[in-house]
């Protein structure tokens, strides 16, 4: 999702829904950011999240020849290219359930 399209969606949420929460932050497990809206609409309480991360350009395994030693994967990230995607959650039975964001037609 492009920055321009995200701004349009955010504007629609702010104009037509009851926004309960809006915030953003850094991702913990990898470089990147997440921005989210929690809002109410006729179908219930929902949370829309947009993730923006640097594009992965490669990866390699770091291993050891010692017995019992594990390995780990190191990812290489682009300095100039980013990728973004959205996730949509619905509040059901006191928990967030992920649903297909295509129902929003965005």
Steps between C-alpha positions, in 0.01 A plus 500: 500500500646833397538793738239696305245217515562453874432870556170465310397199708601674824297805400194285427532329839526834679202648311258207508590288802532553873876490559586359844878490461765609250872449552821381337826342609812310407490126435677296767629201305622675185553847354183684406194674636134425564212747511153401615146620548246343734151603396135404530267453209160331453664154489685553829839602633791468256874566485679589175881479502747613233852358506787669315834316485817518292502252212696180571776477238659177620568270790763256613541247780753550779605158629769345717680167459469425871280210601159612616551857386201649325492735207324824431390682191620852431297710260636780285273801454482766228596854594261659250207261433214426738204265498170553676192294574191521716333267748141527617378368835149468644423492871315174576461315828743730682780440249620638167432267204678570172271536200558559130554875435345471154156535662584871537547533123829690545 
